[in-house]
Amino acid sequence: GFREIDLILGGFADSHLDALDTSEVEAFEHLLDARDLDVYDWIVGRTPTPAEHDTTLMRKLQAFRHARVDAPPETP
């Protein structure tokens, strides 16, 4: 993988995996089989998400990524 998608998916899993329902866990596992660059492009909105990955999980990943990007920087 590449670092950006690893950070997004890893951070999301650390924060949200326990709260996902069975279909979202399955969607997450299915997403891990897709090309990292494609998944990144779908999450950041660079390319449209294909129907098979256009799930509630994808919307949660997109919101998670936006929250991290839009969050104020941490102060030391």
Steps between C-alpha positions, in 0.01 A plus 500: 500500500594861514522714809199727450245222460663301780458799732137551401394136518711423806379807688141428405530137611657603831220750566192335350540128434326393822194711412453366146221258422560172319433642151742787562772263621449293186515817287823599678652157428388524136654845476834361616503283186479806272802692372624748761520787253141441389375489859684821579352673195147392603546617858635842405245538221751511217307232310146369542460200727388193302161361597646193670689725745242779528385399847431656837853395590643712217302801618633444852855477365451820301362680807787365713757625251331842478490531878873427519589742221275777631601455864710776655866407543596344829688727736811368672 
